Amino acid sequence: MSYPYTRYLASKKSVDDRALHQGVVAELRRQWRGGRVLEIGAGLGTMVARLLEWELLSGGDYVLLDVDRQLLLDSRLWLCEWAEGRGLSVVSRDERLELGDLRVHFVEAEIGDYLSQGLGQPADLLIANAFLDLVEVPATLPGLFRLLVPGGLYWFTINFDGETIFQPDHPYDQEFMRVYHRGMDERVRYGRPAGESRCGRHLYHHLRAAGAPPLASGSSDWVVHARPDGLYFGDEAYFLESILQTVEEGLRGHVCEEQLAEWMRLRLEQVRSGELLYIAHQIDYVGRAPS
Ligand SMILES: C[S@@+](CC[C@H](N)C(=O)[O-])C[C@H]1O[C@@H](n2cnc3c(N)ncnc32)[C@H](O)[C@@H]1O
């Protein structure tokens, strides 16, 4: 699996494990009666592994939807490896993967196209992790709720909310983060507006307006720093390098080239020396679709 985005999403799993708001997870656990799960923008499928690890799921059907074919191909391999490492039975069929009693299905689709075409079987739980800040929420939300049975559960997590913090402070940080966030607000992908930098806080109002106010919410900030031995947990040094690369791509052409190169050199050096602290502010919500 040589696709860099695959390694990034695998390295992100431990960061999300720590970040996901446990009060929101507890509410999801209280509400969930089992059934069909649909995850949109599912990437590598690390959420499948997490929900099995957290014993929120044990069987049933789980649909992974993503626009990126390579990620879905890698997802099969990653999930097989993960399951075999835990002694779970794995059966790989053409159309699905069976992990113990859980049947995992893979759908390659862009969410806007998917919503405008005929929809599959409605889900009992809709999951979007680190995804809704990549789409135009007010235009997308009503369609998303049509993917659920009436009154079905949603769990929308890791919704970015306008704060990117690198420590130690650097004189360029304020200006660079302002430009980086503005880029999120202006982003267009697949011919549509693609998200915004304050998705987390605005999502609350969009959910209410759509008749689906949250039952619980909480912050799910990413907080990444080295352990006392100076090494980052798991593959989180790679996670940090990927985040820095994303910031660099967002800034290139919009800030002074020499200053950007200087900032990147320093930040990457801080990852190597175990000095860099990275925080991203995010918000989680769980609730029910209109019935
Ligand atoms: C930040 S990643 C999160 C992946 C996964 N949910 C996780 O947290 O590990 C966003 C994912 O959304 C997918 N994606 C982005 N825009 C999309 C769209 N318009 N339709 C479907 N998938 C999309 C990307 O391919 C990527 O896998």
The ligand as a Gaussian input file, in Angstrom:
#p B3LYP/6-31G(d) Opt

LIG

0 1
 C      -10.176000      13.587000       5.658000
 S      -10.580000      12.109000       4.833000
 C      -11.407000      11.215000       6.132000
 C      -11.470000       9.748000       5.864000
 C      -12.091000       8.917000       7.004000
 N      -13.452000       9.332000       7.267000
 C      -11.241000       9.062000       8.226000
 O      -11.594000       9.854000       9.104000
 O      -10.194000       8.410000       8.305000
 C      -11.921000      12.594000       3.774000
 C      -12.388000      11.470000       2.861000
 O      -13.502000      11.942000       2.136000
 C      -13.375000      11.551000       0.774000
 N      -14.115000      12.574000       0.002000
 C      -13.803000      13.887000      -0.111000
 N      -14.733000      14.543000      -0.833000
 C      -15.658000      13.599000      -1.164000
 C      -16.875000      13.646000      -1.890000
 N      -17.303000      14.800000      -2.409000
 N      -17.585000      12.504000      -2.043000
 C      -17.154000      11.342000      -1.483000
 N      -16.006000      11.230000      -0.790000
 C      -15.264000      12.341000      -0.629000
 C      -11.889000      11.530000       0.506000
 O      -11.565000      10.685000      -0.579000
 C      -11.348000      11.034000       1.843000
 O      -11.241000       9.648000       1.873000

